[in-house]
Amino acid sequence: MLSLLRLASFVVACLLLAGSSTEALKIISVNNGEVQGIWGKLEICPDGSAAIGYQTQNDQLDVPLHDKTALNSIRLFCNDTQSTNITSTLGDTGIWELRLNCPAGEALSSFRLRVEPYDSANSDNTAVNSIQFNCTDGSLLNYNGNTAGIWGEFSADQCETGICGLETLVQPLGGSLTDNTAVNDIVFICC
């Protein structure tokens, strides 16, 4: 969950990115994210474009004594003429899964996270395991990702004209004696 201080700094960054516009950028979030790590840089699609698809980097290894990290990174694909992709912070392990796209003419509009809540008795916590998006037409983009944890609710707000930015909370690798979790939370901004 975002702290009030972190949310305030995110809002200020969004307002600075909006420049002289009097219209504030809308932030969407969920309430089941975890809290470990460092917030990465805010990345935004080029002006006038929105995210139309996504791809995740997942640690899928299920090997004894291997520290699982589940969702390591997320990449959004923008619909600008350069086909820009944005990532915020990249995790350290895992493979990039298949890209999923909204139907033609649609964009990502809301999301939910599958999260394994932190448990001090568990020696291998994973935090965010998977993500799902709704598109502006209501269709669901569902990559199964990792399966630990439970699905939270979809973001209370949605982006009517699409998502165009993201920022991720990622725990950097801390060594072999650390319970690494990679992505702990994500926030998106609306176009």
C-alpha positions, -999 to +999 in steps of 0.1 A: +000+000+000+013+035-008+022+056+021+008+092+021+043+106+017+050+084-013+017+092-028+023+129-024+057+127-041+041+107-069+014+133-074+040+161-075+060+142-101+029+138-122+021+175-119+056+184-130+053+161-160+020+176-169+039+209-173+017+240-175-015+220-180-041+227-154-055+192-157-039+169-130-030+134-140-052+106-125-034+078-105-048+043-102-037+018-076-048-012-057-048-019-019-031-053-018+005-044-028+033-051-004+058-026+009+094-038+005+118-022-020+125+011-037+101+030-060+115+031-095+113+059-120+080+071-133+078+062-170+052+077-193+042+069-229+049+097-254+023+126-256-010+115-271-004+078-268-016+051-244-006+016-233-023-010-255-005-041-242+018-055-216+044-082-210+058-095-177+092-109-166+085-138-143+108-161-122+091-194-128+117-217-113+104-242-088+136-257-076+143-266-039+165-240-021+160-215-050+147-181-037+116-175-058+109-138-068+078-143-090+070-110-109+102-092-116+093-066-142+064-053-163+067-036-197+039-016-212+036-011-250+025+024-262+005+031-294+027+060-306+043+059-340+076+047-326+060+017-307+076+029-275+077+005-245+081+016-209+092-004-178+100+017-146+124-006-126+136-039-141+139-069-119+169-092-119+156-127-128+131-145-149+120-148-185+099-124-205+065-139-211+042-134-241+030-099-249-008-095-244-026-067-263-060-050-261-083-053-291-075-029-319-083+007-310-085-001-272-061+006-243-053-007-208-077+009-183-076-009-149-057-037-132-055-060-103-026-079-087-021-114-074-001-110-042+014-133-017+011-113+016+043-111+036+045-139+062+075-138+086+071-176+091+076-181+054+112-183+044+104-176+007+079-147+002+072-136-033+050-105-031+034-097-065+030-129-085+008-118-115-012-090-129-044-087-150-057-057-170-091-046-183-091-028-216-112+003-223-138-019-240-141-041-209-121-071-222-097-089-198-060-095-205-050-124-184-015-139-183-014-166-157+020-157-143+030-172-110+003-187-089+011-180-052-010-156-033-045-143-040-061-119-065-071-086-051-099-064-064-095-044-096-084-008-091-113+012-078-108+038-105-101+031-142-085+051-169-113+061-194-089+069-222-062+044-212-032+040-190-001+059-201+024+056-173+037+034-145+059+032-114+070+000-097+081-008-061+109-034-065+130-050-039+166-053-054+184-086-050+199-087-016+221-117-019+218-154-013+208-151+024+180-126+017+144-135+010+141-115-023+107-106-036+112-083-067+079-064-076+060-055-044+035-029-058+026-009-090+008+023-097-004+036-131-014+070-144-041+078-168-038+097-201 
